[in-house]
């Protein structure tokens, strides 16, 4: 019997803890496939901080380092400087990266630290119960804004990719999603390009992946997928944001 598909050896056999309809599992698969196809697994070092992906070290079949909430870029900076020839990546959610870790990611990008960040943006704090995040849309409901986010009191959502793209040290930034096969393929290409540029020593690379959170959005997985395409991607447009030539 011909094998038409098999699980990448970039992932372990552990069953993930993610909620039904969550995109983390798909994103893990793509990151793992890229590392395996580029023969990076034996040398790769991932950093996972606090958030829904806090147990990512159970799933990626490479060396992983846990980091305090928001501090993954600082930890990755130290690892990459100590091991400059090894591929290093952080895997972070929007609550972690865009809130408590905003200073860390901005300064890592500003310095042009040569690691890759996979930024999973589901516009809400997932692990801690659905609080408003810096990326929560205007009018979107959360436990800390039950009537919807107000620009008057909470300001406007942060477009992290566009912000980091203004920094000279950031050589690549792209926003993607995994709602369907065409977008899944684009996401994999973006992740591969980010790792290629890192390994070429060009600078900081950043891939933002829009993701669903059916549990905290209060939607079915299908409805969440549709809302991502109709509402989340309208505020956070998909596509290449920056690719510097070095």
Secondary structure, DSSP 8 states (H G I E B T S, - for coil): --------TTB-S------TT-SHHHHHHHHHHHHHHTT-TTT-EEEE-SSTTTTGGGTBSSEEEE--TT-HHHHHHHHHHHSTTS-EEEEEEHHIIIIITHHHHHHHHHHT-S-EEEEEE-SS-TTTTS---TT--BT--BTTBTT-B-HHHH-----HHHHHHTSTTEEEEEEEE-SSHHHHHHHHHHHHHHHHHHHTT--EEEEEEE---HHHHT--HHHHHHHIIIIIHHHS--EEEEE---
